[in-house]
């Protein structure tokens, strides 16, 4: 009798644990809850605490902010129109970014779930502009100028790229000073990941295996991460590669976009740590000045 009672107690406990674990994987895109054992939660309890809790809003790139050299191949494979192809890449990148960030922070997507809002996206796009800036951590080529006010690159509704923009990325700037406060009030968010542009192009494959394709595809995402004050936590580009014969946008997104999202996630956490260290240094300097007064 005692053994049967213990068995029932153990079985009930096991089912409860199983349900609790499974529940973490049920959350769909839209808004996520913060898992307890994560990178940021561990940092939050350590001496190098970044922040206690963040809520992140992901802003997908506009459909016109796509430069792709594989449209014909994708159309031949899927029979999708250019707009449908672009929208599929947009959704897949948003999904990959959501999946990466929700492991660490409460995350909101504007393309899926209850927070989905075309009107909010229109408001965001109308309140921002773009410029090609030097990629952080890189050295500009000789003769190039790092001019943050180097013009609007959307002409007649199309993305145009300057001839000389090596070591540069598409950065976001804010025309409307009320944008971030408005988003923070509406979604209770404090951080914003702007996915500004997606580039896909064919590049030479340097593999030594002669059976490999002569070319492969390079996919790059330009991004800016800002907080409620407009401070850039991190910004730059994330790049990965996929096979030349892969021409289904859904497959490309599911297989290869997570690597892009992971790069952005790491840069975000690195930016948080850097900001925290700088804030701690300023606090320490202020305290030291107080001691010698």
Backbone as numpy.savetxt, mean C-alpha at the origin, in Angstrom:
# Nx Ny Nz CAx CAy CAz Cx Cy Cz
-16.60 -42.21 34.48 -17.44 -40.99 34.48 -16.57 -39.74 34.48
-15.57 -39.71 35.33 -14.67 -38.57 35.41 -13.95 -38.34 34.10
-13.54 -39.45 33.44 -12.84 -39.33 32.17 -13.74 -38.76 31.08
-15.05 -39.14 31.11 -15.99 -38.63 30.11 -16.19 -37.13 30.29
-16.27 -36.67 31.58 -16.43 -35.25 31.84 -15.23 -34.46 31.33
-14.03 -35.01 31.60 -12.82 -34.34 31.13 -12.78 -34.28 29.62
-13.24 -35.38 28.97 -13.23 -35.40 27.51 -14.16 -34.34 26.95
-15.37 -34.18 27.59 -16.32 -33.18 27.11 -15.76 -31.77 27.28
-15.11 -31.53 28.43 -14.52 -30.22 28.69 -13.44 -29.91 27.68
-12.59 -30.89 27.40 -11.51 -30.71 26.43 -12.06 -30.44 25.04
-13.10 -31.20 24.63 -13.69 -31.04 23.31 -14.31 -29.67 23.15
-15.02 -29.19 24.19 -15.63 -27.86 24.13 -14.58 -26.78 24.03
-13.51 -26.94 24.81 -12.42 -25.97 24.77 -11.74 -25.93 23.43
-11.53 -27.11 22.83 -10.88 -27.19 21.52 -11.72 -26.51 20.45
-13.06 -26.74 20.50 -13.95 -26.13 19.52 -13.94 -24.61 19.65
-13.90 -24.13 20.91 -13.88 -22.68 21.12 -12.63 -22.07 20.54
-11.48 -22.71 20.75 -10.22 -22.21 20.22 -10.24 -22.23 18.70
-10.78 -23.32 18.11 -10.83 -23.44 16.67 -11.68 -22.34 16.05
-12.86 -22.08 16.67 -13.73 -21.03 16.17 -13.06 -19.67 16.27
-12.35 -19.44 17.38 -11.69 -18.15 17.58 -10.62 -17.92 16.54
-9.85 -18.98 16.22 -8.79 -18.86 15.22 -9.39 -18.65 13.84
-10.46 -19.43 13.53 -11.07 -19.32 12.21 -11.67 -17.96 12.00
-12.19 -17.34 13.06 -12.84 -16.05 12.93 -11.91 -14.98 12.40
-10.61 -15.12 12.67 -9.64 -14.13 12.20 -9.55 -14.11 10.69
-9.95 -15.23 10.04 -9.80 -15.33 8.59 -11.11 -15.04 7.87
-12.19 -14.76 8.63 -13.48 -14.53 8.01 -13.64 -13.10 7.55
-12.92 -12.16 8.17 -13.07 -10.74 7.83 -12.86 -10.51 6.34
-13.83 -9.88 5.68 -13.69 -9.54 4.27 -13.13 -8.14 4.17
-12.82 -7.74 2.93 -12.33 -6.39 2.75 -13.39 -5.39 3.14
-12.98 -4.18 3.43 -13.88 -3.13 3.87 -13.29 -2.51 5.10
-13.40 -3.20 6.22 -12.76 -2.77 7.47 -12.34 -4.00 8.23
-11.14 -3.99 8.76 -10.63 -5.14 9.49 -10.43 -4.78 10.94
-10.33 -5.82 11.77 -9.99 -5.62 13.16 -8.52 -5.92 13.36
-7.92 -5.35 14.41 -6.50 -5.50 14.66 -6.23 -6.83 15.35
-5.48 -7.76 14.75 -5.09 -8.97 15.44 -4.19 -8.62 16.62
-4.20 -9.47 17.62 -3.46 -9.15 18.84 -1.96 -9.36 18.69
-1.55 -10.49 18.10 -0.12 -10.81 18.04 0.41 -10.39 16.68
0.81 -9.15 16.54 1.28 -8.63 15.26 2.57 -7.87 15.47
3.17 -7.47 14.36 4.42 -6.73 14.41 4.24 -5.44 15.19
3.20 -4.65 14.83 3.01 -3.37 15.49 2.58 -3.52 16.94
1.78 -4.58 17.25 1.36 -4.73 18.63 2.56 -5.09 19.50
3.50 -5.87 18.94 4.70 -6.20 19.72 5.58 -4.97 19.90
5.64 -4.14 18.81 6.40 -2.90 18.93 5.76 -1.97 19.95
4.42 -2.03 20.03 3.71 -1.13 20.93 4.00 -1.44 22.39
4.39 -2.68 22.68 4.68 -3.04 24.06 6.18 -3.06 24.35
6.96 -2.65 23.38 8.41 -2.65 23.56 8.90 -1.23 23.82
10.21 -1.12 24.06 10.81 0.19 24.35 10.89 1.06 23.10
10.77 0.44 21.93 10.82 1.22 20.70 9.41 1.35 20.13
8.47 1.56 21.03 7.06 1.68 20.69 6.85 2.73 19.60
6.17 2.34 18.53 5.86 3.29 17.47 4.57 4.03 17.79
3.50 3.30 17.85 2.21 3.84 18.24 1.40 2.70 18.83
0.40 3.04 19.64 -0.42 1.99 20.23 -1.33 1.37 19.18
-2.05 2.17 18.44 -3.00 1.65 17.44 -3.08 2.62 16.27
-3.15 2.04 15.07 -3.35 2.83 13.86 -4.59 2.32 13.15
-5.25 3.21 12.44 -6.32 2.81 11.53 -5.98 3.41 10.18
-5.84 2.54 9.19 -5.30 2.92 7.89 -6.37 2.89 6.81
-6.41 3.93 6.00 -7.30 4.00 4.85 -6.48 3.81 3.58
-6.87 2.87 2.74 -6.17 2.62 1.48 -6.88 3.35 0.36
-6.12 4.16 -0.37 -6.68 4.90 -1.51 -6.13 4.29 -2.80
-6.95 3.60 -3.58 -6.46 2.96 -4.82 -6.13 4.00 -5.88
-5.27 3.61 -6.82 -4.91 4.53 -7.89 -6.11 4.74 -8.82
-6.13 5.90 -9.47 -7.15 6.17 -10.46 -6.93 5.26 -11.66
-8.00 4.95 -12.35 -7.87 4.05 -13.50 -6.97 4.63 -14.60
-6.89 5.97 -14.67 -6.02 6.59 -15.68 -4.55 6.56 -15.27
-4.27 6.18 -14.01 -2.89 6.17 -13.52 -2.27 4.80 -13.69
-2.44 4.22 -14.86 -1.89 2.90 -15.18 -1.13 3.00 -16.49
0.11 2.53 -16.49 0.92 2.45 -17.71 1.26 0.97 -17.94
0.68 0.40 -18.97 0.85 -1.04 -19.20 1.26 -1.32 -20.63
2.23 -2.22 -20.76 2.69 -2.66 -22.07 2.12 -4.02 -22.45
1.21 -4.55 -21.63 0.74 -5.92 -21.87 -0.76 -5.97 -22.17
-1.34 -4.82 -22.51 -2.77 -4.78 -22.76 -3.24 -5.73 -23.85
-2.51 -5.77 -24.97 -2.90 -6.64 -26.09 -2.87 -8.10 -25.69
-1.82 -8.51 -24.98 -1.69 -9.89 -24.56 -2.78 -10.29 -23.58
-3.08 -9.37 -22.66 -4.13 -9.66 -21.68 -5.49 -9.75 -22.36
-5.74 -8.87 -23.33 -7.00 -8.91 -24.07 -7.14 -10.21 -24.85
-6.04 -10.64 -25.48 -6.07 -11.89 -26.24 -6.36 -13.09 -25.33
-5.86 -13.01 -24.10 -6.05 -14.11 -23.15 -7.43 -14.10 -22.53
-7.92 -12.92 -22.15 -9.14 -12.83 -21.35 -10.33 -12.23 -22.09
-10.06 -11.55 -23.23 -11.10 -10.84 -23.99 -11.70 -9.69 -23.19
-10.98 -9.20 -22.20 -11.43 -8.06 -21.41 -11.08 -6.77 -22.13
-11.90 -5.75 -21.96 -11.61 -4.44 -22.52 -10.49 -3.78 -21.71
-9.97 -2.68 -22.26 -8.90 -1.97 -21.55 -9.38 -1.51 -20.18
-10.58 -0.96 -20.11 -11.11 -0.47 -18.83 -11.30 -1.61 -17.85
-11.76 -2.75 -18.33 -11.96 -3.90 -17.44 -10.63 -4.44 -16.93
-9.63 -4.45 -17.80 -8.29 -4.90 -17.40 -7.73 -3.99 -16.31
-7.84 -2.69 -16.55 -7.34 -1.71 -15.59 -8.05 -1.83 -14.25
-9.36 -2.00 -14.29 -10.13 -2.12 -13.05 -9.76 -3.39 -12.29
-9.48 -4.46 -13.02 -9.09 -5.71 -12.36 -7.75 -5.55 -11.65
-6.77 -4.91 -12.31 -5.48 -4.65 -11.67 -5.66 -3.76 -10.44
-6.54 -2.78 -10.56 -6.81 -1.86 -9.45 -7.37 -2.61 -8.24
-8.34 -3.46 -8.48 -8.95 -4.22 -7.38 -7.96 -5.19 -6.75
-7.15 -5.84 -7.58 -6.19 -6.82 -7.07 -5.11 -6.15 -6.21
-4.66 -4.96 -6.62 -3.65 -4.25 -5.83 -4.24 -3.79 -4.51
-5.48 -3.32 -4.54 -6.15 -2.90 -3.31 -6.31 -4.09 -2.37
-6.69 -5.23 -2.90 -6.88 -6.43 -2.08 -5.57 -6.88 -1.44
-4.49 -6.87 -2.25 -3.17 -7.27 -1.73 -2.71 -6.33 -0.62
-2.93 -5.03 -0.82 -2.53 -4.04 0.19 -3.35 -4.20 1.46
-4.63 -4.43 1.30 -5.52 -4.63 2.45 -5.08 -5.85 3.26
-4.79 -6.96 2.56 -4.40 -8.19 3.24 -3.09 -8.02 4.01
-2.16 -7.24 3.46 -0.87 -7.04 4.13 -1.00 -6.15 5.35
-1.72 -5.04 5.23 -1.79 -4.07 6.32 -2.71 -4.53 7.45
-3.75 -5.29 7.15 -4.70 -5.67 8.19 -4.07 -6.61 9.23
-2.91 -7.17 8.90 -2.21 -8.01 9.88 -1.68 -7.18 11.03
-1.46 -5.90 10.79 -0.88 -5.02 11.79 -1.82 -3.94 12.29
-2.72 -3.49 11.44 -3.56 -2.33 11.78 -5.00 -2.57 11.34
-5.91 -1.86 11.99 -7.27 -1.78 11.47 -7.20 -1.09 10.12
-7.83 -1.68 9.11 -7.65 -1.22 7.73 -8.99 -1.01 7.04
-9.09 0.04 6.25 -10.32 0.37 5.53 -10.05 0.40 4.04
-10.89 -0.30 3.26 -10.81 -0.28 1.81 -12.00 0.50 1.26
-11.75 1.32 0.26 -12.82 2.08 -0.38 -13.37 1.38 -1.62
-12.84 0.18 -1.93 -13.30 -0.56 -3.10 -14.18 -1.73 -2.75
-14.31 -2.06 -1.46 -15.08 -3.23 -1.08 -15.63 -3.06 0.32
-16.65 -3.82 0.65 -17.21 -3.78 2.00 -18.07 -2.56 2.24
-18.49 -2.38 3.48 -19.38 -1.27 3.84 -18.79 0.12 3.54
-17.46 0.32 3.74 -16.90 1.66 3.47 -16.78 2.00 1.99
-17.12 1.06 1.08 -16.98 1.30 -0.35 -17.70 2.59 -0.73
-17.01 3.47 -1.44 -17.61 4.76 -1.76 -16.96 5.40 -2.98
-17.70 5.42 -4.09 -17.21 6.10 -5.29 -17.16 7.61 -5.07
-18.11 8.14 -4.30 -18.14 9.59 -4.07 -16.94 10.04 -3.26
-16.53 9.22 -2.27 -15.34 9.57 -1.48 -14.10 9.54 -2.36
-14.00 8.55 -3.24 -12.85 8.47 -4.14 -12.82 9.68 -5.08
-13.98 10.08 -5.57 -14.04 11.26 -6.43 -13.58 12.50 -5.67
-13.98 12.60 -4.41 -13.57 13.73 -3.58 -12.06 13.73 -3.36
-11.50 12.55 -3.11 -10.05 12.43 -2.90 -9.29 12.82 -4.16
-9.69 12.25 -5.30 -8.99 12.51 -6.56 -9.08 13.99 -6.96
-10.20 14.61 -6.62 -10.36 16.02 -6.94 -9.61 16.94 -6.00
-9.14 16.40 -4.88 -8.46 17.20 -3.86 -6.95 17.00 -3.86
-6.44 16.21 -4.81 -5.01 15.88 -4.84 -4.43 16.11 -6.23
-3.11 16.17 -6.28 -2.40 16.27 -7.56 -1.14 15.42 -7.48
-0.45 15.29 -8.61 0.72 14.41 -8.69 1.95 15.17 -9.17
3.10 14.66 -8.78 4.37 15.19 -9.30 5.41 14.09 -9.23
6.37 14.12 -10.17 7.45 13.14 -10.15 8.57 13.66 -9.25
8.80 12.96 -8.17 9.83 13.34 -7.20 10.93 12.29 -7.16
12.08 12.70 -6.64 13.20 11.76 -6.49 12.81 10.65 -5.52
13.09 9.42 -5.90 12.82 8.29 -5.01 13.69 8.42 -3.76
13.11 8.39 -2.57 13.90 8.52 -1.34 15.03 7.49 -1.29
16.21 7.97 -0.89 17.36 7.08 -0.77 18.13 6.88 -2.04
17.75 7.55 -3.13 18.48 7.42 -4.39 19.12 8.75 -4.75
20.07 8.70 -5.67 20.80 9.90 -6.09 20.33 10.28 -7.48
19.89 11.53 -7.69 19.43 11.95 -9.02 20.56 11.93 -10.03
20.20 11.69 -11.28 21.20 11.70 -12.33 21.76 13.10 -12.52
22.98 13.17 -13.05 23.63 14.46 -13.28 22.80 15.31 -14.24
22.54 16.56 -13.83 21.78 17.46 -14.67 20.29 17.45 -14.41
19.80 16.46 -13.67 18.37 16.44 -13.39 18.04 17.37 -12.25
16.80 17.84 -12.21 16.37 18.77 -11.18 15.25 18.16 -10.37
15.36 18.29 -9.05 14.31 17.77 -8.17 13.32 18.88 -7.89
12.45 19.12 -8.85 11.47 20.19 -8.72 10.12 19.59 -8.37
9.68 19.82 -7.11 8.43 19.23 -6.67 7.23 19.87 -7.35
7.41 21.04 -7.92 6.31 21.71 -8.61 6.51 21.60 -10.12
6.80 20.36 -10.56 7.14 20.20 -11.97 5.94 19.86 -12.85
4.76 20.29 -12.43 3.63 20.22 -13.35 2.66 19.10 -13.11
1.53 19.22 -13.75 0.49 18.21 -13.69 0.69 17.27 -14.88
0.78 15.97 -14.64 1.07 15.03 -15.70 -0.17 14.32 -16.23
-1.34 14.87 -15.88 -2.57 14.36 -16.46 -3.03 15.36 -17.51
-2.95 14.98 -18.78 -3.34 15.86 -19.87 -4.40 15.17 -20.71
-5.52 15.86 -20.90 -6.64 15.30 -21.65 -7.09 13.96 -21.09
-7.00 13.86 -19.76 -7.45 12.64 -19.10 -6.49 11.47 -19.20
-5.28 11.69 -19.71 -4.31 10.62 -19.87 -3.03 10.93 -19.10
-2.38 9.85 -18.64 -1.12 9.98 -17.92 0.00 10.15 -18.92
0.80 11.23 -18.77 1.96 11.48 -19.62 3.21 11.50 -18.76
4.25 10.85 -19.25 5.49 10.71 -18.49 6.59 11.57 -19.10
7.30 12.36 -18.28 8.42 13.14 -18.81 9.49 12.23 -19.38
10.26 12.76 -20.33 11.31 11.95 -20.94 12.38 11.58 -19.92
12.75 12.53 -19.06 13.79 12.27 -18.08 13.21 12.28 -16.67
12.96 11.08 -16.15 12.45 11.01 -14.78 13.08 9.83 -14.04
14.30 9.47 -14.43 14.98 8.35 -13.79 15.11 8.61 -12.29
15.02 7.55 -11.53 15.10 7.62 -10.08 13.93 8.44 -9.49
12.83 8.45 -10.17 11.69 9.23 -9.69 10.46 8.35 -9.50
9.49 8.88 -8.76 8.24 8.17 -8.56 7.10 9.18 -8.55
5.89 8.69 -8.77 4.73 9.55 -8.76 4.28 9.77 -7.32
4.43 11.00 -6.85 4.09 11.36 -5.48 2.75 12.09 -5.45
2.13 12.09 -4.30 0.84 12.77 -4.12 1.04 14.09 -3.38
0.27 15.08 -3.72 0.25 16.33 -2.97 -1.21 16.74 -2.79
-1.46 17.64 -1.85 -2.83 17.93 -1.45 -3.22 19.36 -1.81
-4.24 19.47 -2.65 -4.76 20.77 -3.04 -5.78 21.29 -2.03
-6.45 20.35 -1.37 -7.50 20.69 -0.42 -7.02 20.41 1.00
-6.77 21.42 1.82 -6.28 21.20 3.18 -7.29 20.51 4.09
-8.54 20.43 3.66 -9.57 19.79 4.48 -9.69 18.29 4.21
-8.99 17.80 3.18 -9.16 16.41 2.78 -8.85 15.43 3.90
-7.63 15.48 4.43 -7.24 14.51 5.46 -8.08 14.63 6.72
-8.35 15.84 7.23 -9.24 15.95 8.39 -10.63 15.38 8.11
-11.15 15.60 6.90 -12.47 15.07 6.55 -12.46 13.54 6.54
-11.42 12.95 5.97 -11.32 11.49 5.93 -11.16 10.93 7.33
-10.37 11.61 8.16 -10.17 11.17 9.53 -11.47 11.18 10.32
-12.29 12.20 10.10 -13.58 12.29 10.79 -14.55 11.22 10.30
-14.57 11.00 8.99 -15.53 10.06 8.41 -15.20 8.61 8.72
-13.91 8.26 8.68 -13.52 6.86 8.83 -12.76 6.58 10.13
-12.54 7.61 10.93 -11.78 7.47 12.18 -10.40 6.90 11.90
-9.77 7.39 10.82 -8.45 6.91 10.40 -7.38 7.95 10.72
-6.14 7.49 10.86 -5.03 8.41 11.14 -3.89 8.27 10.15
-3.99 7.29 9.25 -2.94 7.06 8.26 -3.58 6.73 6.92
-2.93 7.18 5.83 -3.50 7.02 4.50 -2.44 6.49 3.54
-2.73 5.34 2.93 -1.83 4.77 1.94 -2.39 5.09 0.56
-1.71 6.00 -0.14 -2.11 6.37 -1.49 -1.32 5.53 -2.48
-2.02 4.69 -3.22 -1.40 3.94 -4.32 -1.58 4.81 -5.56
-0.51 5.47 -5.97 -0.63 6.55 -6.94 -0.60 6.11 -8.40
0.19 5.08 -8.68 0.36 4.69 -10.08 0.80 3.23 -10.15
0.40 2.55 -11.23 0.82 1.18 -11.50 1.46 1.12 -12.87
2.69 0.58 -12.95 3.40 0.43 -14.22 3.67 -1.05 -14.47
3.39 -1.51 -15.68 3.74 -2.88 -16.08 4.44 -2.80 -17.43
5.64 -3.35 -17.49 6.38 -3.31 -18.75 7.19 -4.58 -18.96
7.56 -4.81 -20.19 8.39 -5.95 -20.55 9.86 -5.59 -20.38
10.62 -6.47 -19.76 12.06 -6.24 -19.58 12.80 -7.52 -19.95
14.07 -7.37 -20.23 14.88 -8.54 -20.58 15.05 -9.46 -19.37
15.00 -10.74 -19.63 15.20 -11.74 -18.59 16.67 -12.14 -18.58
17.35 -11.85 -17.47 18.78 -12.14 -17.38 19.08 -13.55 -16.86
18.05 -14.40 -16.83 18.26 -15.76 -16.33 19.24 -16.52 -17.23
20.06 -17.37 -16.62 21.04 -18.17 -17.37 20.41 -19.37 -18.05
19.21 -19.75 -17.60 18.53 -20.90 -18.17 17.98 -20.53 -19.55
18.52 -21.14 -20.59 18.14 -20.80 -21.96 16.71 -21.20 -22.28
16.11 -22.08 -21.46 14.74 -22.50 -21.71 13.74 -21.46 -21.23
14.21 -20.48 -20.43 13.32 -19.41 -19.95 12.99 -18.43 -21.06
11.88 -17.73 -20.90 11.51 -16.71 -21.88 12.60 -15.63 -21.94
12.74 -15.03 -23.10 13.75 -13.98 -23.27 13.35 -12.72 -22.50
12.03 -12.59 -22.24 11.56 -11.41 -21.53 10.73 -11.82 -20.31
10.58 -10.88 -19.41 9.70 -11.04 -18.27 9.00 -9.71 -18.04
8.06 -9.68 -17.14 7.32 -8.45 -16.87 7.77 -7.85 -15.55
7.88 -6.54 -15.54 8.21 -5.79 -14.34 6.99 -4.96 -13.94
6.56 -5.10 -12.71 5.42 -4.33 -12.24 5.87 -3.46 -11.07
5.51 -2.18 -11.12 5.93 -1.21 -10.12 4.73 -0.42 -9.62
4.66 -0.23 -8.32 3.63 0.60 -7.71 4.29 1.82 -7.08
3.77 3.00 -7.37 4.22 4.25 -6.76 3.28 4.55 -5.60
3.82 4.88 -4.44 2.95 5.06 -3.28 3.44 6.19 -2.37
2.49 6.73 -1.60 2.78 7.74 -0.59 1.95 7.39 0.65
2.58 7.42 1.82 1.87 7.14 3.06 1.98 8.37 3.96
0.84 8.93 4.32 0.82 10.16 5.11 -0.07 9.97 6.34
0.17 10.81 7.36 -0.70 10.79 8.53 -1.70 11.93 8.45
-2.47 12.12 9.52 -3.54 13.12 9.51 -3.03 14.55 9.32
-1.77 14.78 9.68 -1.20 16.13 9.57 -0.62 16.40 8.19
-0.58 15.39 7.33 0.03 15.54 6.02 1.50 15.17 6.01
2.02 14.71 7.15 3.42 14.26 7.23 3.59 12.95 6.48
4.64 12.87 5.65 4.92 11.64 4.90 5.63 10.63 5.80
4.94 9.56 6.14 5.55 8.48 6.94 6.54 7.71 6.08
6.17 7.46 4.83 7.06 6.83 3.86 6.50 7.04 2.46
7.37 6.87 1.45 6.94 7.07 0.07 8.00 6.47 -0.84
7.60 6.15 -2.07 8.57 5.60 -3.00 7.92 4.63 -3.98
8.66 3.59 -4.34 8.16 2.59 -5.28 8.41 1.19 -4.73
7.58 0.26 -5.18 7.77 -1.17 -4.90 7.73 -1.90 -6.23
8.67 -2.80 -6.45 8.79 -3.48 -7.74 8.94 -4.98 -7.57
8.31 -5.73 -8.45 8.51 -7.17 -8.51 8.38 -7.62 -9.97
8.56 -8.91 -10.22 8.56 -9.43 -11.59 7.65 -10.65 -11.69
7.16 -10.88 -12.90 6.37 -12.10 -13.14 6.63 -12.59 -14.56
6.32 -13.86 -14.85 6.67 -14.45 -16.15 5.98 -13.77 -17.33
6.67 -13.82 -18.46 6.19 -13.19 -19.68 4.90 -13.84 -20.18
4.72 -15.11 -19.89 3.55 -15.83 -20.41 2.30 -15.64 -19.53
2.44 -14.94 -18.41 1.30 -14.74 -17.52 0.50 -13.52 -17.97
-0.75 -13.75 -18.39 -1.54 -12.66 -18.97 -2.96 -12.55 -18.40
-3.20 -13.19 -17.29 -4.51 -13.07 -16.63 -4.36 -12.10 -15.47
-5.02 -10.93 -15.48 -4.82 -9.94 -14.43 -5.18 -10.44 -13.03
-6.17 -11.30 -12.93 -6.52 -11.84 -11.62 -5.42 -12.74 -11.08
-4.87 -13.60 -11.94 -3.77 -14.48 -11.54 -2.53 -13.67 -11.20
-2.24 -12.68 -12.02 -1.08 -11.80 -11.76 -1.24 -11.13 -10.41
-2.44 -10.62 -10.15 -2.68 -9.94 -8.88 -2.56 -10.86 -7.69
-3.13 -12.03 -7.79 -3.12 -12.97 -6.66 -1.73 -13.51 -6.37
-0.94 -13.74 -7.43 0.38 -14.34 -7.26 1.48 -13.34 -6.93
1.44 -12.17 -7.56 2.60 -11.29 -7.53 2.39 -9.95 -6.83
1.16 -9.46 -6.73 0.93 -8.19 -6.05 1.18 -8.25 -4.55
0.99 -9.42 -3.89 1.32 -9.47 -2.46 2.77 -9.09 -2.15
3.69 -9.36 -3.07 5.09 -8.98 -2.86 5.23 -7.47 -2.85
4.48 -6.78 -3.71 4.49 -5.32 -3.72 3.93 -4.78 -2.40
2.82 -5.35 -1.97 2.18 -4.90 -0.74 3.08 -5.13 0.47
3.80 -6.23 0.47 4.71 -6.53 1.58 5.84 -5.51 1.65
6.37 -5.10 0.51 7.41 -4.08 0.47 6.89 -2.77 1.05
5.69 -2.39 0.67 5.09 -1.15 1.17 4.85 -1.25 2.67
4.37 -2.40 3.11 4.12 -2.61 4.55 5.41 -2.44 5.36
6.49 -3.04 4.87 7.77 -2.94 5.58 8.26 -1.50 5.63
8.08 -0.77 4.52 8.51 0.62 4.48 7.67 1.47 5.43
6.41 1.13 5.54 5.51 1.84 6.46 5.98 1.66 7.91
6.25 0.43 8.29 6.71 0.17 9.65 8.06 0.83 9.91
8.94 0.79 8.90 10.24 1.46 9.01 10.06 2.95 9.22
9.10 3.54 8.50 8.83 4.97 8.67 8.30 5.30 10.04
7.43 4.44 10.58 6.90 4.64 11.93 8.02 4.62 12.96
8.92 3.66 12.81 10.04 3.54 13.74 10.95 4.77 13.67
11.20 5.23 12.43 12.05 6.40 12.25 11.42 7.63 12.90
10.12 7.82 12.69 9.42 8.95 13.30 9.47 8.87 14.82
9.30 7.66 15.34 9.32 7.46 16.79 10.68 7.79 17.37
11.73 7.35 16.68 13.09 7.61 17.16 13.38 9.12 17.16
12.95 9.81 16.12 13.17 11.25 16.05 12.40 11.99 17.15
11.18 11.53 17.41 10.38 12.14 18.47 11.03 11.91 19.83
11.55 10.71 20.04 12.22 10.40 21.31 13.47 11.25 21.49
14.21 11.45 20.40 15.42 12.27 20.47 15.10 13.71 20.84
14.03 14.26 20.25 13.62 15.62 20.57 13.18 15.74 22.03
12.47 14.72 22.50 12.04 14.71 23.90 13.23 14.67 24.84
14.21 13.83 24.49 15.40 13.70 25.31 16.21 15.00 25.33
16.32 15.64 24.17 17.04 16.92 24.09 16.36 17.98 24.94
15.03 18.02 24.91 14.29 18.97 25.71 14.49 18.73 27.20
14.51 17.45 27.57 14.72 17.11 28.98 16.13 17.48 29.42
17.12 17.26 28.53 18.49 17.59 28.86 18.67 19.10 29.04
18.00 19.89 28.19 18.08 21.34 28.34 17.50 21.78 29.67
16.43 21.10 30.09 15.79 21.44 31.36 16.70 21.17 32.54
17.53 20.15 32.43 18.42 19.79 33.54 19.51 20.83 33.75
19.91 21.52 32.67 21.03 22.45 32.76 20.58 23.91 32.91
19.29 24.12 33.11 18.82 25.50 33.32 19.14 25.98 34.71
